[in-house]
Amino acid sequence: MKLMEFHILLRMFLYNFTDYTKDEFESYIAAIDKYQYYDTGAKPITYDDHIMTLQTCLEGVETSREVVVCREIGRNSIVDVAKRLHQQSEA
C-alpha cells in the first residue's frame, strides 16, 4: 500500500467517527479490508461488533497515520484472562 493511498483513505473514511449508519460502517470496513497490510485470518467485522480504532503517526510522514482496528471479543478483565491462561499452561 502506498502512503498516499492511505492518506486518501483517512480523508474518505473518518477513523475517529463513532456514529456510522449501517451502510457507512460497511463501506468503512470494506476500505479497511482493501488497504490492510496483511490478512490476520480473523472473522469479518460486522455492524453489530464493537470496534476500537487506534491511530498513530508515521515517522517521517507528517500528514499520514497508521490505523489499527480491533474487535471486542469479550468483557473479561485482564486478571481473569491471565488466570485462565496460567491454568491452561499448567494443565
PyMOL commands that set and color helices and strands:
alter all, ss='L'
color gray80, all
select helices_A, chain A and resi 3-12+22-35+78-90
alter helices_A, ss='H'
color red, helices_A
select strands_A, chain A and resi 51-58+61-71
alter strands_A, ss='S'
color yellow, strands_A
deselect
rebuild
show_as cartoon
